[in-house]
Amino acid sequence: MQLLLIRHAEPQRVQSEVGIADPTLTDKGREQASRLAKWLQSEHLDHIVTSPLRRARETAAPLAEQFGFEPEVIKQLAEFDAEASSYIPMEELRATRDPRIAALTEGRWEELGSLVRPETFRGDVVTVLDRLASAHPGQRVAVVCHSAVINVYLGDVIGTPRLLWFEPRYASVSRVLISRTGIRSVESVNESAR
């Protein structure tokens, strides 16, 4: 089977002191989601799953409409900081040399509003995606999710101990092949419909 791990398109910046930040897509993000669906239209998909977060569901919507599927929402595909009160895009954090970048890469996720330990997050993501693969043998499943979800799963497949080791582009696709016996291999990383 083949998992298409798709990072959500570009989301809005949300800076808040109360509540949970669950940003929608920007205009550019909606365009990216539309281009993604057009790019993948020639591929056969058997199933679409998505994180419960708005940016992922909105990215999945054009794809689901095109293929005529109602996406399955899986809560374990939410980003590690899903309960945070703000969302600042990674490129902004990097451009401003925000100290939260170091906390992110060093696994101090609680400084970014995470309520889950990095090792627990990785274990949950790997478990849910491996179960999804087992439930869809011989099929192609699109998984619309987040940067850390993609990082930890691909990292587990290739055997790297680092949790966050590359930056998936918005609306990019990384493909994992999984045999019926459970052997996993990375087919591609960071494909995009530029």
JODAJO-V515408 format. One record per residue. N is the residue number from 1. RES is the residue in one letter. SS is DSSP state (H for helix, E for strand, C for the rest). OMEGA is omega as a letter, one per 40 degrees, with the letter a starting at -180 (NA if undefined). Layout:
n & res & ss & omega
N & RES & SS & OMEGA
N & RES & SS & OMEGA
This chain:
n & res & ss & omega
1 & M & C & a
2 & Q & E & i
3 & L & E & i
4 & L & E & i
5 & L & E & a
6 & I & E & i
7 & R & E & i
8 & H & C & i
9 & A & C & a
10 & E & C & a
11 & P & E & i
12 & Q & C & i
13 & R & C & i
14 & V & E & i
15 & Q & C & a
16 & S & C & i
17 & E & C & a
18 & V & C & i
19 & G & C & a
20 & I & C & i
21 & A & C & i
22 & D & C & a
23 & P & C & i
24 & T & C & i
25 & L & E & i
26 & T & C & i
27 & D & H & i
28 & K & H & i
29 & G & H & i
30 & R & H & i
31 & E & H & i
32 & Q & H & i
33 & A & H & i
34 & S & H & i
35 & R & H & i
36 & L & H & a
37 & A & H & i
38 & K & H & a
39 & W & H & a
40 & L & H & a
41 & Q & C & a
42 & S & C & i
43 & E & C & i
44 & H & C & i
45 & L & C & i
46 & D & C & a
47 & H & E & i
48 & I & E & i
49 & V & E & a
50 & T & E & i
51 & S & C & i
52 & P & C & a
53 & L & C & a
54 & R & H & a
55 & R & H & i
56 & A & H & i
57 & R & H & i
58 & E & H & i
59 & T & H & a
60 & A & H & a
61 & A & H & i
62 & P & H & i
63 & L & H & i
64 & A & H & i
65 & E & H & a
66 & Q & H & a
67 & F & H & i
68 & G & C & i
69 & F & C & i
70 & E & C & a
71 & P & C & i
72 & E & E & i
73 & V & E & a
74 & I & C & a
75 & K & H & a
76 & Q & H & i
77 & L & H & i
78 & A & C & i
79 & E & C & a
80 & F & C & a
81 & D & C & a
82 & A & C & a
83 & E & C & a
84 & A & C & a
85 & S & C & i
86 & S & C & i
87 & Y & E & i
88 & I & C & a
89 & P & C & a
90 & M & H & a
91 & E & H & i
92 & E & H & i
93 & L & H & a
94 & R & H & a
95 & A & H & a
96 & T & C & a
97 & R & C & a
98 & D & C & a
99 & P & C & i
100 & R & H & i
101 & I & H & i
102 & A & H & i
103 & A & H & i
104 & L & H & a
105 & T & H & i
106 & E & C & i
107 & G & C & i
108 & R & C & a
109 & W & H & i
110 & E & H & i
111 & E & H & i
112 & L & H & i
113 & G & C & a
114 & S & C & i
115 & L & C & a
116 & V & C & i
117 & R & C & a
118 & P & H & a
119 & E & H & i
120 & T & H & i
121 & F & H & a
122 & R & H & a
123 & G & H & i
124 & D & H & a
125 & V & H & a
126 & V & H & i
127 & T & H & a
128 & V & H & a
129 & L & H & i
130 & D & H & i
131 & R & H & i
132 & L & H & i
133 & A & H & i
134 & S & H & a
135 & A & H & a
136 & H & C & a
137 & P & C & i
138 & G & C & a
139 & Q & C & i
140 & R & E & a
141 & V & E & i
142 & A & E & a
143 & V & E & a
144 & V & E & a
145 & C & E & a
146 & H & C & a
147 & S & H & a
148 & A & H & i
149 & V & H & a
150 & I & H & i
151 & N & H & a
152 & V & H & a
153 & Y & H & i
154 & L & H & i
155 & G & H & i
156 & D & H & i
157 & V & H & a
158 & I & H & i
159 & G & C & i
160 & T & C & i
161 & P & C & a
162 & R & C & i
163 & L & C & a
164 & L & C & a
165 & W & C & i
166 & F & C & a
167 & E & C & i
168 & P & C & i
169 & R & C & i
170 & Y & C & i
171 & A & C & i
172 & S & C & a
173 & V & E & i
174 & S & E & a
175 & R & E & i
176 & V & E & i
177 & L & E & a
178 & I & E & a
179 & S & C & i
180 & R & C & i
181 & T & C & i
182 & G & C & i
183 & I & C & a
184 & R & E & i
185 & S & E & i
186 & V & E & i
187 & E & E & i
188 & S & E & i
189 & V & E & i
190 & N & E & i
191 & E & E & i
192 & S & C & a
193 & A & C & a
194 & R & C & NA
